[in-house]
Amino acid sequence: MNRASVTILLIVLGVLGLGALGFFTNYERRLVDSYDRPSGEARYNRFFALQRTLEQLHAPVKSVTTLDPGEVPLKTGDTVVLGGDLSNIDNIDAQRLGDWVREGGNLVLDQTLADANSHTPLMQQFKLLQSKIGAYGCNRIATGPGKEDRFDLCGRRMQPAAHATVEASVGDSKDGYLMLRMKAGQGTVNFLNMYVLVNSELRGVPQQRFVRRLLEPGFGEGKFYLVYELDGPSFWVKLITQGWPALLALTLLLLAWAFAHGERLGPVIPLPPLRRRALLEHVQAVGEFLFRRDNGYTLHGMACRSVLAHVRRVDPLCAALNDDALHRRLAERYRLDPAQVARAFQPPANAPAFRDSLAILARLRSRP
């Protein structure tokens, strides 16, 4: 091996050594959590993480989309986390839920849905909140001694209708509450912004501890029912009961369109007479039409061109003349006033002028 090859090899080894030294000097081993996109039931059940958490705590739990007694046989001590649209709950189910809570059930409602559906049958069963909802705000919740054991609970602030019914809360009477647990007979009704119960929020330990405290009345007492969605009436029922104004308008539009494009049942105007017009009437009708279209300019131009072609054919001298010289020549030849001839070749200003011009042009056209 010659000296050049040794030198190149040493340079390559030096570069590799420097690269390795820099890599291991700056390299830091660190654990990174990465979250995959949800799949399976977690894609449509926003309470799936809550369900798995309760299962790990050995609590009987079931995710449902209905309040049918066959699927949700409510008993004393059970807990219902109601995350569906409250307007889909009819009077029968609302009365059933109200009686169940007053007998010892635990109901968790989304404060935002309760605010938007304050006049639904279910909310009329529990008149526990004041109708006026406060501003959006946040409170820091501490579930342990460390800073990592804290999180912010946010939502619209509420005020209870009677403070004597409040068992647990987050907030104060001055600014309003972000979470309320209120007595209703022998049971409880909980109000909060339910985003803290959805899958993405339950990754944190502080949130899990808070949810454990929130659902404390139901542990060891009964079963948890997580209603992540409520099946409402079918599309056709909603269309008939709520969309009838649009259906009525569409029906009227279709009837108007059919009437406009349908076949006529009888003549709208009388039939024309069977006799045929004379040739002169046709010519007069065409002339009147052309005159109305542009005040006679087209007819006047056609008459002027016809007269000029005639006089230039019978009098070759006229073919070499234009404008005033042509008008004087025509006046001398046909014994007319030069001013009248000149005016006859000018565009008419009105109907009388049009008639006078055509009369003079007709005399020029008829003479040899």
VEXSE-303848 format. One record per residue: residue in one letter; x, y negated, z negated of N, C-alpha, C, O in turn. Coordinates in steps of 0.1 Angstrom, whole numbers, plus 5000, padded with zeros to 4 digits. Atoms other than C-alpha are relative to their C-alpha. Example, Ala and Ser with C-alpha at 12.3 -4.5 7.8 and 13.67 -1.06 7.14 Angstrom:
a500950125000512350454922500949885000501949884993/s499150115000513750114929499249894992499749784991/
This chain:
m500850125000500050005000500949885000501849864991/n499250124999501549675010499649894990498649914983/r500250105010501649354990498749935003498049894993/a501350074997498649195008498850074995497950024990/s501149925005496349485000499949994985498849994980/v500150015015497349474964499549874995498749864986/t500550135004496749104962498549995002497849944993/i501450014998493249134977499250094990498250054985/l500649915010492449424954499949934986498949944979/l500050065013493449224923499049885000498449864990/i501050114999491348924935498650054998497850004990/v501449945001488249144939499850054986498750024980/l500149955014488849304905499849884990499049894981/g500150125009489248964889498649945001498149904991/v501350054998486048834904498950084993498050034986/l500949915006484149144893500149994984499149994977/g499850015014485649114858499449874994498849874984/l500650135004484648744855498550015000497849964991/g501449994999481148824867499450084988498450054982/a500549925011480749104841500149934987499249944979/l499850075012482148884814498949904998498349884987/g501150105001479648604822498750064997497950014990/f501349945002476748844824499850054985498850024979/f500249955014477349014790500149894990499749914979/t500050115009478148684774498749934999498349894988/n501350075000474848524784498850094999497750044997/y501149915000472748834784499450014986500150024976/e500749995013470148854756498850105002497950085010/r501049904999467949154751498849954992498849924980/r501250055006464349054744498850085005498850125016/l501249934997461049224742498949905005498749804999/v501050094994458349064765498750085001498750195007/d501349934999454649154763499449955014499449835016/s500750034988452949164797498650075000498550184996/y501349965001449249204801499550035015499649945023/d500549964987447749394831498549945001497949914991/r501450044998444449294846499150114995499450224997/p500949905006441449464829499550095011499350055023/s500549904991440149774845499050084993498950084981/g501149925006437250014839499049924993498549814998/e501150075007434749904813500449864996499649784994/a499550135004436949614802499849895010499849775007/r500250104990436249444835498649934999498549815002/y501350055001432549394828499549984985498549914983/n500450005014432249444790500949914993502049944989/r499150095007433649134773500250034985501049974979/f499849955014433249304739500750134999500650204989/f499449875000435249604749501150014990501350114983/a498950005010438249504728499450004986500050064977/l500650005013435949434698499550144997499650194986/q500449865002434449784703501150094996501050174987/r498949915003437849954703500549964986501050054979/t499550035014438849754672499150064989499650114979/l500949945010435749864653500150155000500050214989/e499849855000436350224664501350034992501350134985/q498749985008439950194650499749994985500450054977/l500350025014438350084617498950104996498450104985/h500949895003436050394618498649954998497950014989/a501450065001432850184622499250055011499750055023/p500849964988430050324643499649885008499049795003/v500350114991429650104673499650045013499950155018/k500649964987427850104706499849875008499349775003/s500250124991427949854736498850035008498650145014/v501349994993424549804752499749885009500349775007/t500550114992422749584777498549984999497949925007/t501550015002419249614763499750004986500550044977/l500549995014417249584731498950104999498150094989/d501149905001414949874739500250094988501350134984/p499949925013414150064707500650145002501250194993/g499449874998415250394723501649995000502250084996/e498550025000418850244728500549944988501649964983/v499550085012418950014698498950024989498149944987/p500949985011416950174669500549934988501249984979/l499550095011417449894644499650054987498550094985/k500349955014417749994608500649894990501449814994/t499550095010418549804576501550024999502050134997/g498549995001422249724574500750005013501949985014/d499450014987422849734611500449865004499949764998/t499550134996424649454629499949995015500250085022/v500250024985423749314664500849885003500549774998/v499350114994426249094682499449975013499650045023/l500850034988424048924708500749905008500749785005/g499350094991426048774736499449985014499949915022/g500850014987423448794764499249875000499249794990/d500850124998421148524777498750024991497950114993/l501149995009418548454749498749985007497650035001/s501350024993415948354774499450135006498250135009/n500549874996415648724785499450084990498950194992/i500649925011414348824751498549955000498249834998/d501450035000410548834752499449994986500250014976/n500650025013408148774723500050134992500250124980/i500049875007407949144714501450034994501450064982/d498649975005411749194711500449894989501149924980/a499750105010412048854693499450024987500050014976/q500749965013409448954667500750114993500850124981/r499449885005411149284663501449974993501750014982/l498850045006414549124657499849914988500549934978/g500350095012413048864633499650094988500150064977/d500449915011411449134612501150084995501350104983/w498949925004414549344612501049924992501649974982/v499050095008416849054600499449984986500149994977/r500550035013414448964573499950124990499850114978/e500049885008414449324561501450054997501650154989/g498649975004418249334558501050025012502150075010/g499149994989419749324593501049885001500749774995/n498950114998422849114604500049975015500350065023/l500150054986422548914636501149905002501349804995/v499050094996425448734653499649945013499550015023/l500550074988424448464679501149915005501949854997/d499150104994426548254703499449874998498249845002/q500550145003426147894691499649935013498749855013/t500350074988426347764727498750055006497949975012/l501249944995423548004738498849964992497749934997/a501150045009421447914708499649865002498549825001/d500250144998421847544715499249985013498249915014/a500750024987420747584752498650075000497850045009/n501349925000417847824743499349984987498750074981/s500650025013416547654712498550024999497950044989/h501449984999412947694724499650145004498450165007/t500349864996413148064732499350074989499450024977/p500749935011411048314712500950044989500550044977/l499149955011414048444693500449884991500449904979/m499650125008415248094682498849954992499149894981/q501150055007411748014671499750094987499150054978/q500049915012412048314647500849954989500549974977/f499150055010414948154629500249855002501149815009/k499850145000414647784624501049964990500649894980/l499050025010417947764606500949885003501649834994/l499150114996419747494626499249875002498049885007/q500650134995418947124631500149995015501050055021/s500050014986418047044666501149925006501549955018/k498950084995420846794670501350074998501750104987/i498749935000424146954679501149895001501049805009/g498950115000427346754672501050025011500850095021/a499050004989430446694692500950124999500850204989/y499149895000433046944702501249974991501749864990/g498950025009435747004677500750134997500350245001/c499249885004438347254662500449994986500649884980/n499549985013439347374628501150104999501050215006/r498949905001442547554618499650104989499250074978/i500449895009441747894603501350074996502150115004/a498949935006444348054580499650144995498750154986/t500349865004444148434577501150074992501050194989/g498949955007447448474559500949894995500649774998/p499150105005450348294542500949935011501349825009/g499050054991452548254573499349915011498149915013/k500550084989452248004602499450085012498550045019/e500549914989451748294626498650064997498050135006/d501349955004448548384607498949905001497949914995/r501050114999446648074618499649995015500450025024/f500550024986444547994649498949894999498449864988/d501050104999442147724660498750055004498650125015/l501349974996438447784660499349885005499249784998/c500550124993436747554684498550025004498150145005/g501450004996433147474694499249884997499849784992/r500850115003430247244691499650014985499250124980/r500350005014429647144655498550004997497749945004/m501449975004426347244638499749944986500649924978/q500550045014424247134608498950094997498050115005/p501149915004422047374589498849934997498849814992/a501250075004418447294584499849994985499249904980/a500050005015418847384547501350054995501650174998/h498749955004422247404530499950114990500850194987/a500249895010420747644504500150145006500450235000/t500049884993420647914530501450045005501650155010/v498649974995424447894539500750094991500950064979/e499249915008426448184527501549985002502349994993/a498650024997429748124545500049905012499149905020/s499950104989430947854569501449965002502349994995/v498750074996433847684587499749865004498949845013/g500350144998433747314585499549934988499649994977/d500550075012432047064562498749935005498449925017/s501250064997428746884559500149875007499149825014/k499850134994430146554570500250015016499549955023/d499749994986431646654604499250105007499050105019/g500749894994429646964610500750134998501950134995/y499449875002430247334610500250075013499450055023/l499749924988431847554636499650154999499450215009/m500549865003430647884620499149994988499449934978/l500949995011427647944598499550144998499050205008/r500749885004426448254580498949964991499149914980/m501150055007422948194568499050114996498950215004/k500949905005420448394548498649985007498249875009/a501349994994417148494565499350124994499450234999/g500649895007415148704541501150084993501850024985/q499049915006417249004531501350015009502350075005/g498949984991419548974561500749865003500549774996/t499250114997421948724577499949975015499850065023/v499950044986422148524609501349915001501549824993/n498750064998425648414621500049925013499649975023/f499950084988426248124645501549965001502149914992/l498650054997429648054662500150015015499450075022/n499749994986431148004696500750145002501750164997/m499649864999431548364706501250035009501550155011/y498849974992434648314727501050074992501950144997/v499049945008436648434697499850154999500750224994/l500249855000435048784701500350075013500250195014/v499849944987435848834738501450075000502250054992/n498849924999438649064750501349924999502249964992/s498750075000441348804757500449944987501549924984/e499750065013441048644723500450094989501050054979/l499849915011441248954702501450065001501750164994/r498649955000444949014711500849954988501750014984/g499350055012446048794682499550064987498450094985/v500449945013446148934647499249904992498249954985/p500950095008444648614631498650015004497650014996/q501349994995441648644653499350134996498250134993/q500549875004441249014645499649994985498550054981/r500350015015441348934607498749914998497949944990/f501250095001438748654612498750085004497750064998/v501149924996436448884631499650114990498450144987/r500349905011436749144603499349934989498349994983/r500750075011435648884578498649965005497649964997/l501350044995432848764601499050125000497850104996/l500949895000431349114604500050084987499650194986/e499949945013431949194568498750064994498750174989/p501349955006428249234558499650135006498850215000/g500449874994427849524583500950124997500550235000/f499149895002430849734573499550094988499250044977/g500549915010429750044554498550004998498050084990/e501550015002426049954558499350065011498250135009/g500749954988425050054593500850015012502050025011/k499449984988425850064629500149865007499349775005/f499850124992427249784652499550025014499850125021/y500550004986425449714685500549875006500249765002/l499350114993427449494709499249985013499450055022/v500850024988425049344734500849895009500649775007/y499250094992427449204760499349945012499749845018/e500850054989424749144786498650054998498350164993/l501449965001420949144786499450015014499449925022/d500749984987419049294815498749925000497849954992/g501250085000416349034824499050065010499350175015/p501049954991413349074847500750015014501749955017/s499549984987413949184883500049885009499349785005/f499950114991414748954912498649965005498249845006/w501350034994411248984926499049944990498249864993/v500850065011409548914893500449854998499549774997/k499650145001411648594889499649925012499249805010/l500450084988410948494925498549975000498249855004/i501550035000407148524920499749904989498849814991/t500450085012407048364885500649875000500049774995/q499350135001409648094889500349945013500549815014/g499750064987410148054926498849985009499049965021/w501250014992406548014937500049865007499449855018/p500050134992407047634946500850015013500349965024/a499249984988409747734971499350095010499350065022/l500849914991407648014985498849935006498649955018/l501250074995404647784989500549905011499949895022/a499450094990406847525008500450075012500250035023/l499649924988408347795030498850055008498950055020/t501249954993404847935038499449885009499049915020/l500650114992403647585049500949975012500349945022/l499150024989406747535070499850105011499850075023/l500249904990406247865087498649995008498650015020/l501350024993402547795094500149885010499549885020/a499950114991403447455109500850035012500549995023/w499249964988406147605131499250095009499250085021/a500849914991403747875143498949925007498649955019/f501050084993401047615150500649925012500049905022/a499450084989403547405170500450085012500450035023/h499549914989404847695191499050105004499350185013/g501049904997401647895193499349975013499449865018/e500750024987399547945225498849924997498049944988/r501250085001396847685230498850085004498850165013/l501349934998393247815228499149935010498149995015/g500850084991391847545251500849885006501849855000/p499350114994392847255273500049884991499049854985/v499950125008394046945255499649885008499049795003/i500450114991393546705285499150065011499250185015/p500849954989390946735313500850045012501949985015/l499349964988391946905345499949895011498949825011/p500150104989392846685375499050035010498650155012/p501049974990390246645402500650085012501850085014/l499549914989390446895431500449935013501249985020/r499650074987390546635459501449954999502049924989/r498650044999393946535471500149855003499249795009/r499850144998395346185471500449975015500950065022/a499650044986395845995504501549974999502149944989/l498650034999399345925516500449874995501449854988/l499850135005399045565508500049994985500849924979/e500150005015398145635472501350064995501850014985/h498749945004401245855469501149905001501949884992/v499050104998403445585483499949894990500949854985/q500250105009401945325461500450054986501049974978/a499749955013402345545430501550014998502149984988/v498549995001406045615438500649864999501549844991/g499450135001406645245444499849944986500749874980/e500350055013404945155411501050064989501450004980/f499149935009407045415393501449945001502149914991/l498650054998410345285408500149864995501149824989/f500050145005409344925400500150004985500849914979/r500050005015408645005363501350054995501750014984/r498749945005411945195360501149894998501849894988/d498950105001414244895367499649865006500449795012/n500650134995411944595376500249985015500349865019/g499950014986412244665413501349985007501449975019/y498750024995415944635417500450115010501050085021/t499749894990416244975434499249995013499850005023/l500850024988413344915458500649885008500649895021/h499550114993414744575467501350035007501549995019/g498749964993418244715474499850095012500450075022/m500249914988416844985496499449925012499849955023/a500650084989414744725516501149925006501149905019/c498950094994417844495520500950095009501250045020/r499149914992419944785533499350045013500050055023/s500749964988417244895557499949885010500149915022/v500150114991416844545571501349965007501449945019/l498750034995420544485575500450105011501050065021/a499749904990420944815593499349985013499850005024/h500850024988418144725617500549885008500649895020/v499650124992419244365626501450025006501749975016/r498749984994422844475631500050105012500950105020/r500149914989421744745654499449935012499849965024/v500650074989419544515675500849875005500649835016/d499250124997421844215673501450024996501750004984/p498649975004425544305674500749884994501749904986/l499450125006426443945665499950004985500849964977/c500350005015424943995630501050104993501250084981/a499149905006427344285624501349934995502049984986/a498850075004430244035622499849894990500749824986/l500450115009428443795598499750054986499350174985/n500449975014427943795560499549884993499749774997/d500550105010426143595533499349895008498449915015/d500750124994425143235544500050005015498949975021/a500050004985426243275580499050105005498350085015/l501049904996424143595583498649954998497749975006/h501450055003421143425567499649895010498549895014/r500350104990421343125591499750075014498850035021/r500249934987421643365621498650065000497950065010/l501349945001418543555609498949905001497849925007/a501050115000416643235603499849955015498649925019/e500250054986417343105639499450115009498650075017/r500549904991416643445655498550024998497750045007/y501449975003413343495637499149884996498049894992/r500750135002412343125633499450004986498249984984/l500450005014412243135595500849894993501949854998/d499250105008413442885568501250084994501150184988/p498749935006417142975559499950024985500450124980/a500149995015416342915522499150124997499550204987/q500949895002413543175524500850135002500750234995/v499249884997415843425541501050034989501250154985/a498949985011418643375515499350054987499950134981/r500749965012416143405487499550155001499450214991/a500549864998414743735502501150104997500850214992/f499049915002418143895499500650004986501550074982/q499650015014418643795462499250094992498050114994/p500849925009417644025434498849934994499049814990/p501250075005414043935423500149984985500550074978/a500050035015413643765389498750054994498750084982/n501349965006409943875384499250075011499650085023/a500849934990407144055401499549915012499649965023/p500350084988405943755423501249985009501049995021/a498850024992409443695435500350135008500850135019/f499849874993409744075443499050015012499450055022/r501049994989406544055464500449915011500349955023/d499750104989407643745483501350055007501350045020/s498849954993411143895490499750125009500150125020/l500349884992409644225503499149965012499250025023/a500850054988407144025525500949955011500749985023/i499050064990410043835542500850115006501050125018/l499249894995412144155545499250095010499750145020/a500949924991409144335560499949935014499950005024/r500150074987408844065587501350015008501250035020/l498749994993412544085595500250145005500750175016/r499849864996412344465597499150035012499450125020/s501049974990409244465619500349945014499849995024/r499850074987410544225646501250065007502250115001/p498949944992412844345675501249915000502349945005/
